[in-house]
């Protein structure tokens, strides 16, 4: 969390509250995910809307 805080120029406590879900920040979530080699949607799936796949249409 300290590395994320340094990269964004914010306090480590700010990063912690976002990582624990008490607050939301796309910027912080993106940085955390990026440093872990994933996406915010994969790391925090409950915080993002899931796009529904279109139903197959049969003629």
C-alpha positions as a printed NumPy array, in Angstrom:
array([[  0.   ,   0.   ,   0.   ],
       [  2.926,   2.304,   0.663],
       [  4.07 ,   2.024,  -2.961],
       [  0.615,   2.887,  -4.236],
       [  0.454,   5.872,  -1.899],
       [  3.858,   7.118,  -3.073],
       [  2.949,   6.66 ,  -6.742],
       [ -0.233,   8.71 ,  -6.295],
       [  1.152,  11.243,  -3.833],
       [ -1.472,  10.442,  -1.201],
       [ -1.395,   9.025,   2.316],
       [ -1.107,   5.314,   2.927],
       [ -4.248,   5.47 ,   5.056],
       [ -6.184,   6.789,   2.042],
       [ -5.061,   3.781,   0.022],
       [ -5.957,   1.435,   2.867],
       [ -9.53 ,   2.688,   3.239],
       [-10.092,   2.289,  -0.516],
       [ -8.548,  -1.196,  -0.574],
       [-10.797,  -2.256,   2.312],
       [-13.912,  -0.897,   0.614],
       [-14.72 ,   1.876,   3.091],
       [-14.274,   4.468,   0.338],
       [-14.141,   4.247,  -3.425],
       [-11.644,   5.792,  -5.778],
       [-11.174,   4.568,  -9.311],
       [ -7.746,   6.224,  -9.368],
       [ -6.564,   4.323,  -6.286],
       [ -8.199,   1.052,  -7.348],
       [ -6.537,   1.353, -10.771],
       [ -3.11 ,   1.926,  -9.24 ],
       [ -3.471,  -1.006,  -6.841],
       [ -4.586,  -3.271,  -9.661],
       [ -1.859,  -2.038, -11.98 ],
       [  0.853,  -2.746,  -9.434],
       [ -0.587,  -6.245,  -8.999],
       [ -0.762,  -6.843, -12.757],
       [ -4.529,  -7.034, -13.006],
       [ -7.526,  -4.762, -13.609],
       [ -9.704,  -2.979, -11.058],
       [-12.696,  -4.981, -12.327],
       [-10.925,  -8.285, -11.629],
       [ -9.523,  -7.186,  -8.277],
       [-12.699,  -5.505,  -6.995],
       [-15.541,  -7.218,  -8.921],
       [-18.184,  -6.21 ,  -6.375],
       [-17.449,  -2.529,  -7.063],
       [-18.089,  -2.654, -10.812],
       [-21.225,  -3.392, -12.78 ],
       [-21.026,  -6.614, -14.71 ],
       [-21.947,  -6.193, -18.342],
       [-24.53 ,  -8.713, -19.346],
       [-23.863, -10.763, -22.426],
       [-26.527, -10.389, -25.096],
       [-28.888, -13.344, -25.318],
       [-28.542, -15.508, -28.402],
       [-31.387, -14.832, -30.77 ],
       [-32.811, -17.662, -32.791],
       [-34.67 , -16.878, -36.025]])
